[in-house]
Amino acid sequence: MTNTTEANTTEAKTEKGLALVLGGTGKTGRRVVERLEAMDVPVRMGSRSADPAFDWTDEAGWPRVLRGVDAVYLAFAPDLSVPGAPDVIRAFTAAARDAGVRRVVLLSGRGEDETLDCEAVVRESGLRWTIVRASWFAQNFSEDYLLDPVRAGEVVLPAGDVPEPFVDADDIADVAVAALTADGHAGEIYELTGPRALTFPEAVAEIGRAAGREIAYVRVAVADYAAAAKAQGVPDEVADLLTYLFGTVLDGRNSRPADGVRRALGREPRDFADYARETAASGIWNA
């Protein structure tokens, strides 16, 4: 196993086998699909709306989706930390191995202890594996549940002075595609972060400056946040996941930026300020 960019570069070669992208319509999955298609790598979308359809709860349908697949981008929904996830991942990787899949890239969460069992399952699967542990996505502010609060001018979260090195979803996709298509990444665990850590109030302030607007930040207790989310119709499993992330993972364990993007790609990760400027220019925060 090698960790050097030089080795990754000299050994790299593009594979053209069929790639299955699970969560292909999500924040990272759709970016992985776009990059693979730009490289003329054949892609199969793994989602309920695709044909053949993929559903994590329909194990009988997995062999059809895996037929002819060489590499898999494995983004599990709702999250690897939910109870029962290791059993599902074990069954899926066994089906992938039986179908002739050669390599798998697992999207994992940085600092989430509950995901380690899932990572162990992938490492022991017999497939050529790469694990990407991502910190908090910058795009949560523009493509997820925080978009509407930013537009409304007030972001309410149970996070205060603990910094987080927000990672750009484009960096995650770049690393995933490299691991799916080139040699030199098998057996690697890449921790992906941005180049600096910001608190959530600081991140919201940067968004406000980029958008030319005043955006307030209000801190609330985790329990109050979860209760309000459920009252607004957020599914219990999603609200519980947010409670876990804000109440447990956001305790400072992830505050230090990591070098995963540099190790995998030989370049620095994208800064949150660059993400904020580019996203603001799209006008999405001023809708």
C-alpha positions as CSV (number, residue, x, y, z in Angstrom):
1,M,0.0,0.0,0.0
2,T,1.3,3.5,-0.9
3,N,0.4,6.9,0.3
4,T,2.4,9.1,-2.0
5,T,1.0,11.3,-4.7
6,E,4.0,10.4,-6.9
7,A,3.1,6.7,-6.8
8,N,-0.5,7.5,-7.5
9,T,0.5,9.5,-10.5
10,T,3.0,7.1,-12.0
11,E,0.8,4.1,-11.5
12,A,-2.4,5.7,-12.6
13,K,-4.3,4.3,-15.5
14,T,-7.9,4.9,-16.5
15,E,-10.3,2.0,-16.4
16,K,-13.3,1.9,-18.7
17,G,-15.4,-0.8,-16.9
18,L,-19.0,-0.1,-16.0
19,A,-19.3,2.0,-12.8
20,L,-22.3,1.9,-10.5
21,V,-22.9,5.1,-8.6
22,L,-25.2,4.6,-5.6
23,G,-27.0,7.8,-4.5
24,G,-26.4,9.0,-8.1
25,T,-28.8,11.9,-7.6
26,G,-27.3,13.1,-4.3
27,K,-24.8,15.8,-3.6
28,T,-21.7,13.7,-4.2
29,G,-23.2,11.0,-6.4
30,R,-24.4,13.3,-9.2
31,R,-21.0,14.9,-9.3
32,V,-19.3,11.5,-9.5
33,V,-21.7,10.7,-12.4
34,E,-20.9,13.9,-14.2
35,R,-17.1,13.3,-14.0
36,L,-17.3,9.7,-15.1
37,E,-19.4,10.6,-18.1
38,A,-17.0,13.3,-19.0
39,M,-14.2,10.7,-19.0
40,D,-16.4,8.4,-21.2
41,V,-16.6,5.8,-18.4
42,P,-19.9,3.9,-18.7
43,V,-22.1,4.7,-15.7
44,R,-25.1,3.1,-14.1
45,M,-27.2,5.2,-11.8
46,G,-28.1,3.5,-8.5
47,S,-31.4,5.0,-7.4
48,R,-35.1,4.1,-7.0
49,S,-35.9,6.1,-10.1
50,A,-33.3,4.4,-12.3
51,D,-33.7,1.5,-14.6
52,P,-32.9,-1.0,-13.3
53,A,-34.0,0.5,-10.0
54,F,-31.9,0.2,-6.9
55,D,-33.4,0.1,-3.4
56,W,-31.4,-0.6,-0.2
57,T,-34.4,-2.5,1.2
58,D,-34.8,-4.8,-1.9
59,E,-31.9,-7.2,-1.7
60,A,-33.4,-9.4,-4.3
61,G,-33.0,-6.6,-6.9
62,W,-29.3,-6.0,-6.3
63,P,-27.9,-8.7,-8.6
64,R,-29.7,-7.1,-11.6
65,V,-28.2,-3.7,-10.8
66,L,-24.7,-5.2,-10.2
67,R,-24.7,-7.2,-13.4
68,G,-21.6,-6.3,-15.5
69,V,-20.4,-3.7,-13.0
70,D,-16.6,-3.2,-12.4
71,A,-16.6,-0.5,-9.8
72,V,-19.0,0.8,-7.2
73,Y,-19.3,4.2,-5.5
74,L,-21.0,3.2,-2.3
75,A,-23.0,6.1,-0.7
76,F,-25.4,4.5,1.8
77,A,-28.7,6.2,2.8
78,P,-29.6,7.5,5.2
79,D,-26.2,7.2,6.9
80,L,-23.7,4.5,7.8
81,S,-24.2,5.4,11.5
82,V,-27.8,4.1,11.6
83,P,-28.5,0.8,13.4
84,G,-28.3,-2.2,11.1
85,A,-26.1,-0.5,8.5
86,P,-23.2,-2.9,8.8
87,D,-25.4,-5.9,8.0
88,V,-26.8,-4.2,4.9
89,I,-23.3,-3.2,3.8
90,R,-22.1,-6.8,4.4
91,A,-24.9,-8.2,2.3
92,F,-24.3,-5.7,-0.5
93,T,-20.6,-6.2,-0.7
94,A,-21.1,-10.0,-0.8
95,A,-23.5,-9.5,-3.7
96,A,-21.0,-7.2,-5.4
97,R,-18.2,-9.7,-5.1
98,D,-20.4,-12.5,-6.4
99,A,-21.3,-10.3,-9.4
100,G,-17.7,-9.8,-10.3
101,V,-17.2,-6.3,-9.0
102,R,-13.5,-5.5,-8.6
103,R,-13.4,-2.2,-6.6
104,V,-15.5,-0.2,-4.3
105,V,-15.2,3.4,-3.0
106,L,-17.1,3.9,0.3
107,L,-18.3,7.3,1.3
108,S,-17.9,7.5,5.1
109,G,-18.3,10.1,7.8
110,R,-15.2,11.7,9.5
111,G,-15.3,11.2,13.2
112,E,-18.4,9.0,13.3
113,D,-17.4,6.1,15.4
114,E,-20.5,4.2,14.4
115,T,-19.4,4.0,10.8
116,L,-16.2,2.1,11.7
117,D,-18.0,-1.2,11.6
118,C,-19.2,-0.5,8.1
119,E,-15.7,0.4,7.0
120,A,-14.4,-2.8,8.5
121,V,-17.0,-4.8,6.5
122,V,-15.8,-3.1,3.3
123,R,-12.1,-3.7,4.1
124,E,-12.9,-7.4,4.7
125,S,-15.1,-7.8,1.6
126,G,-12.4,-9.2,-0.7
127,L,-12.9,-6.2,-3.0
128,R,-10.2,-3.6,-3.8
129,W,-11.4,-0.9,-1.5
130,T,-10.9,2.8,-0.9
131,I,-12.6,4.8,1.9
132,V,-13.3,8.5,1.8
133,R,-14.2,10.0,5.2
134,A,-15.8,13.3,4.6
135,S,-16.2,16.2,7.0
136,W,-19.3,18.4,6.9
137,F,-20.3,19.3,3.4
138,A,-20.2,23.0,2.4
139,Q,-23.0,22.3,0.0
140,N,-25.4,21.6,2.9
141,F,-25.9,25.4,2.9
142,S,-26.9,25.4,-0.8
143,E,-28.3,22.0,-1.7
144,D,-29.9,20.7,1.4
145,Y,-31.8,21.6,4.5
146,L,-29.9,24.8,5.2
147,L,-30.7,26.4,1.9
148,D,-34.1,27.8,2.9
149,P,-32.9,29.3,6.2
150,V,-30.0,31.0,4.3
151,R,-32.6,32.4,1.8
152,A,-34.8,33.5,4.7
153,G,-31.9,35.4,6.4
154,E,-31.8,33.4,9.6
155,V,-29.9,30.1,10.2
156,V,-30.9,28.3,13.5
157,L,-28.6,25.5,14.5
158,P,-27.3,23.8,17.7
159,A,-23.7,24.6,17.0
160,G,-21.6,27.3,18.5
161,D,-17.8,27.8,18.8
162,V,-16.6,24.4,17.7
163,P,-14.9,24.8,14.3
164,E,-15.4,22.4,11.4
165,P,-13.2,22.2,8.2
166,F,-16.1,22.1,5.8
167,V,-15.3,20.0,2.7
168,D,-16.5,20.9,-0.8
169,A,-18.5,18.1,-2.5
170,D,-16.5,18.7,-5.7
171,D,-13.4,17.6,-3.9
172,I,-15.1,14.5,-2.6
173,A,-16.2,13.7,-6.2
174,D,-12.7,14.2,-7.6
175,V,-11.2,11.9,-5.0
176,A,-13.9,9.3,-5.5
177,V,-13.5,9.3,-9.3
178,A,-9.8,8.9,-9.0
179,A,-10.2,5.9,-6.8
180,L,-12.8,4.4,-9.1
181,T,-10.8,4.8,-12.3
182,A,-7.1,4.8,-11.5
183,D,-4.6,2.6,-9.7
184,G,-2.7,3.7,-6.6
185,H,-5.8,4.2,-4.3
186,A,-6.6,0.7,-3.2
187,G,-6.3,0.2,0.5
188,E,-6.3,3.9,1.2
189,I,-8.4,5.8,3.8
190,Y,-8.6,9.5,2.8
191,E,-9.9,12.0,5.3
192,L,-11.4,14.8,3.3
193,T,-11.7,18.3,4.7
194,G,-11.3,21.9,3.6
195,P,-8.0,23.7,4.2
196,R,-9.2,25.6,7.3
197,A,-11.8,25.2,10.0
198,L,-14.7,27.6,10.7
199,T,-17.4,27.7,13.3
200,F,-21.0,27.6,11.9
201,P,-21.5,31.3,12.8
202,E,-18.3,32.1,10.8
203,A,-19.4,30.0,7.9
204,V,-22.8,31.8,7.8
205,A,-21.1,35.1,8.0
206,E,-18.9,34.2,5.0
207,I,-22.0,33.3,3.1
208,G,-23.6,36.6,4.0
209,R,-20.6,38.6,2.8
210,A,-20.4,36.6,-0.5
211,A,-24.2,37.1,-1.1
212,G,-24.1,40.8,0.0
213,R,-26.8,40.1,2.6
214,E,-27.3,40.1,6.3
215,I,-27.9,36.5,7.5
216,A,-28.4,36.0,11.2
217,Y,-27.2,33.0,13.1
218,V,-29.1,31.7,16.1
219,R,-27.8,29.0,18.4
220,V,-30.3,26.7,20.1
221,A,-30.1,23.6,22.2
222,V,-29.8,20.2,20.4
223,A,-33.0,18.9,22.0
224,D,-35.0,22.0,21.0
225,Y,-33.6,21.8,17.4
226,A,-34.6,18.1,17.1
227,A,-38.1,18.8,18.4
228,A,-38.6,21.7,16.1
229,A,-37.4,19.6,13.1
230,K,-39.8,16.8,13.9
231,A,-42.6,19.3,14.4
232,Q,-41.9,20.7,10.9
233,G,-42.3,17.2,9.4
234,V,-38.7,16.1,9.2
235,P,-38.6,12.3,9.3
236,D,-37.6,10.9,12.7
237,E,-34.6,9.1,11.3
238,V,-33.3,12.3,9.7
239,A,-33.9,14.4,12.9
240,D,-32.2,11.7,15.0
241,L,-29.2,11.7,12.6
242,L,-28.9,15.5,12.9
243,T,-29.1,15.2,16.7
244,Y,-26.3,12.7,16.6
245,L,-24.1,14.8,14.3
246,F,-24.6,18.1,16.2
247,G,-24.8,16.5,19.7
248,T,-22.0,14.0,19.4
249,V,-19.7,14.4,16.4
250,L,-19.5,18.2,16.5
251,D,-17.4,18.1,19.7
252,G,-14.1,19.2,18.4
253,R,-12.8,15.8,17.2
254,N,-12.9,16.9,13.6
255,S,-11.6,20.5,14.0
256,R,-8.2,19.8,12.6
257,P,-8.0,19.9,8.8
258,A,-6.8,16.7,7.2
259,D,-4.6,16.0,4.1
260,G,-6.8,13.5,2.2
261,V,-7.4,15.7,-0.8
262,R,-3.7,16.4,-1.2
263,R,-2.7,12.8,-0.7
264,A,-5.3,11.6,-3.3
265,L,-5.0,14.3,-5.9
266,G,-1.7,16.2,-5.3
267,R,-3.5,19.5,-4.8
268,E,-5.0,21.6,-2.0
269,P,-8.7,21.3,-1.2
270,R,-11.1,24.1,-2.1
271,D,-11.6,26.8,0.5
272,F,-15.0,27.6,1.9
273,A,-14.7,31.2,0.8
274,D,-14.3,30.1,-2.8
275,Y,-17.4,27.9,-2.5
276,A,-19.4,30.8,-1.0
277,R,-18.3,33.2,-3.7
278,E,-19.2,30.8,-6.6
279,T,-22.5,29.8,-5.0
280,A,-23.5,33.4,-4.3
281,A,-22.8,34.3,-8.0
282,S,-25.3,31.7,-9.0
283,G,-28.0,33.6,-7.2
284,I,-29.4,30.6,-5.4
285,W,-29.1,32.3,-2.0
286,N,-31.1,35.4,-3.2
287,A,-34.2,33.5,-4.5
